Amino acid sequence: MKLFSWVFLVFFFHLLSQTFSLNEMPLHISTKFLDYAKKEEIVNWTVGIRRKIHENPELGYEEFETSKLIRAELDKMGVKYKYPLSVTGVVGFIGTGKPPFVAIRADMDALAMQEMVEWEHKSRVPGKMHACGHDAHVSMLLGAAKILQEHQEEIKGTVVLVFQPAEEGGGGATKMIDAGAIENVSAIFGLHVNPGLPIGYVASRPGPVLAGSGFFEAVISGKGGHAAIPQHSIDPILAASNVIVSLQHLVSREADPLDSQVVTVAKFQGGGAFNVIPDSVTIGGTFRAFSKESFMQLRQRIEEVITGQASVQRCKASIDFLLDEKPFFPPTINDKKLHEYFKNVAGSVLGIDKVKDMAPVMGSEDFAFYQEVIPGYFFFIGMQNETRKQLQSPHSPLFEINEDVLPYGAALHASLAVNYLLEFQREVPLPEEKRHDEL
């Protein structure tokens, strides 16, 4: 009985320590960070950065001025960094320079579209706009850097600040990984603004949260001629039309109804006259799925359907999956342990009632590339204020940022990083010899 009692006590205290580890973190840090981020001078500074970036949008791998602004602010704070990575990328370091290492990431690039919002800080570059919130993401990560730099005594390891180029289809994350941006990093966190979620709320889920995505373009070639004598032509428009209808059957007839997939043809170019059958037609689109297996099956079948249906109509087809310009994005899959950790920390910052579970979304994010290498967690942060007008969705020329979101994002970034380092040190003591000499 004595032996049993001792075993029981050891087990009990072990269980108690694990419970403390997951649920009793020093949450005062998180509330302190949010209070700091909401100070008037910090809010004004963060808003000013966001507006400067918004006025000067830059496309993927062209973010030279954005990167220059980031480095200038890090210099003012005394934060060490590496530059350039992946053409314009910046990686900063705050803390001891020793393990453990945790990363927080922001994307920097804008979209090739004309802004239609009339306001004082409207884009000054014709045909380019921050229509996806990356200007806010950068300013929030810089806000987190300021919080962390002012509270270095709380950092029991090293926080890695990842300012990444070319998220919008350019595969910037893969190039940052290849350049060593997350070397020795144990986990990475990322966020995205959400215009449909109330301000002060966050939402995410464990497992797949965003789909894997790819693009395709096909040229279907026939034989042009006069529309009045189609028997002398080989009509690529008819062939392309059959291709598009058949592509829709891949999801409706071949995919498991419980395995969400999408194939969309959004590009159709062919012909320029009412009475002339063209020589060729170009179609293009996107395909998406929540698992790699389903994604690669779609890719294979898209190629087979396009070539097969073109052949039925006596046409030839060439297919390009545009990997050089728009690499395949894997599904964004949140680490399950990090989900519980995220809920705990976000709940301490915002209140547990403001941490929501969400359904998976068919959009995609190149944050997924980091998650293929190390545990990662991606979440959405709300910015809708019911007393103001309804915000438009990302990738709209009418997209706007509610700048009240900025302190929340900065505090969450900082809180997730600092608490993770405290938690990681308790669980897995790491050797002292690994360090970043930049610090």
Secondary structure as UniProt FT lines:
FT   HELIX           2..23
FT   HELIX           28..37
FT   HELIX           40..55
FT   TURN            60..61
FT   HELIX           64..77
FT   STRAND          80..85
FT   TURN            86..88
FT   STRAND          89..95
FT   STRAND          101..107
FT   TURN            120..121
FT   TURN            126..127
FT   HELIX           134..150
FT   HELIX           152..154
FT   STRAND          158..164
FT   HELIX           172..178
FT   TURN            179..184
FT   STRAND          185..198
FT   TURN            199..200
FT   STRAND          202..204
FT   STRAND          207..210
FT   STRAND          212..221
FT   STRAND          225..226
FT   TURN            227..228
FT   HELIX           230..232
FT   HELIX           236..249
FT   HELIX           250..254
FT   TURN            257..258
FT   STRAND          261..269
FT   TURN            274..275
FT   STRAND          276..277
FT   STRAND          280..289
FT   HELIX           292..312
FT   TURN            313..314
FT   STRAND          316..320
FT   TURN            323..325
FT   STRAND          332..334
FT   HELIX           336..350
FT   HELIX           352..354
FT   STRAND          355..357
FT   TURN            366..367
FT   HELIX           368..371
FT   TURN            372..373
FT   STRAND          376..384
FT   TURN            386..387
FT   TURN            394..395
FT   TURN            397..398
FT   HELIX           403..405
FT   HELIX           406..427
FT   TURN            437..438
//
